[in-house]
Amino acid sequence: MSSTTAANRERYHHGDLRRALLSAAGALLEEGGAAALSLREAARRSGVSRTAPYRHFPDKEALLAALAAEGFRQLSASWRRAEADGGDADARLQAVAADYVAFAREHPARFRLMFGDFIQDKDAYPELQQAARESYRLLQSAVAERLSQPDSEGCNVNLGAIGSWVMVHGMANLLIDNKLQGLEDESAQRRLVTALSRIFITGLTELTRENSDCLGVPECGPNIRDGAGDPT
């Protein structure tokens, strides 16, 4: 065993190895996408043996699931900051939309991992399930706050949350896939997000009141279990 490997083993003795591997894997993800990531290269960049990652991640999919969960937690953290910043309900919902699109723009490979099909069996990763649910719960909370206003009596919060998610997710995908010509500039993208968020919020009350029973059930949301409409 080399002195470097021995030193790294000591350094990573109490959980540091997992964090180091996630950091290295995150960099690899941003450089080449999920397909280019490997446990062996993450180990090499972390300065440990190629078998060391298996103490924490039995295979590549487990590592990808941990990276996706980390992404959802980062997104949730930005939404909690928006909540803590105060402001009215409209401002909070606009911040949620802006943060969602900004996250996708700044971390396109991780965003695609979080919502793509790189992880075949998402049920196998409770950490990922929990992180995705918490993220969606915060989105619902922002919508519920807006629809708790006096002008929104009788509105369907679940429908509003799904509509909000559809809007910001579609916008994020269009931007990171460069499908909107003339919006390569980041400031122009931010202005678009702000404008569309305002338009959506203006119509949110009527949308959710007039269609409050269109989904056929009083409670609905992303199907975390089987992946249909799933934020993971």
Residue pairs with C-beta under 8 A, 6 or more apart in sequence:
4 47
5 47
5 48
5 49
8 46
8 47
8 48
9 48
9 52
12 20
12 46
12 48
12 52
17 46
17 48
17 52
17 53
17 55
17 56
18 56
20 46
20 48
21 42
21 43
21 46
21 53
21 56
21 57
21 63
22 63
22 66
22 67
22 70
23 46
24 41
24 42
24 43
24 45
24 46
25 37
25 42
25 63
25 67
26 67
26 70
26 110
27 45
28 36
28 37
28 38
28 41
28 42
28 45
29 37
29 67
29 109
29 110
29 113
30 107
30 109
30 110
32 109
33 109
33 112
34 64
34 109
34 112
34 113
34 116
34 118
35 118
37 60
37 63
37 64
38 60
39 50
39 53
39 54
39 57
39 59
39 60
39 63
40 50
42 53
42 63
43 49
43 50
43 51
43 52
43 53
44 50
46 52
53 63
57 63
57 66
61 118
61 119
61 120
61 121
62 125
64 113
64 118
64 119
65 119
65 122
65 124
65 125
65 127
65 128
66 125
66 127
66 128
67 110
67 113
68 110
68 113
68 114
68 119
68 128
68 131
68 232
69 125
69 127
69 128
69 130
69 131
69 132
70 131
71 103
71 107
71 110
71 111
71 113
71 114
72 114
72 128
72 131
72 132
72 134
72 135
72 231
72 232
73 131
73 134
73 135
74 103
74 107
75 99
75 100
75 103
75 135
76 131
76 134
76 135
76 138
78 99
78 102
78 103
79 95
79 96
79 99
79 135
79 138
79 139
79 142
80 138
82 92
82 95
82 96
82 99
82 142
83 92
83 138
83 141
83 142
85 95
87 95
89 142
89 145
89 146
89 148
89 149
90 146
90 198
90 201
92 142
92 145
92 146
93 142
93 143
93 145
93 146
93 164
93 197
93 201
94 194
94 197
94 198
94 201
96 138
96 139
96 142
96 164
96 168
97 164
97 167
97 168
97 171
97 193
97 196
97 197
97 200
98 190
98 193
98 194
98 197
100 168
100 169
100 172
101 168
101 171
101 172
101 175
101 189
101 193
102 190
103 111
103 172
104 111
104 172
104 173
104 175
104 176
105 172
105 175
105 176
105 186
105 189
108 176
111 172
111 176
112 118
112 176
113 119
114 132
114 231
114 232
115 169
115 231
115 232
119 125
119 128
119 232
122 128
122 129
122 224
122 227
122 230
122 232
123 129
123 225
128 232
129 224
129 232
132 222
132 224
132 230
132 231
132 232
133 224
133 231
135 231
136 161
136 165
136 221
136 222
136 231
139 161
139 164
139 165
140 157
140 158
140 161
140 221
142 164
143 157
143 160
143 161
143 164
143 204
144 157
144 160
144 161
146 152
146 160
146 201
146 204
147 155
147 157
147 160
147 204
147 205
147 208
149 205
151 205
152 204
152 205
152 208
152 209
154 209
154 212
155 204
155 205
155 208
155 209
155 212
156 208
156 209
156 211
156 212
156 213
156 215
157 208
158 215
158 218
158 219
158 220
158 221
159 207
159 208
159 211
159 212
159 214
159 215
159 220
160 204
160 207
160 208
161 221
162 220
162 221
162 222
162 229
163 200
163 204
163 207
163 208
164 200
164 204
165 222
165 231
167 196
167 197
167 200
171 192
171 193
171 196
173 179
174 180
175 183
175 189
178 184
180 192
182 188
183 189
183 192
222 229
222 230
222 231
223 229
223 230
224 230
224 231
224 232
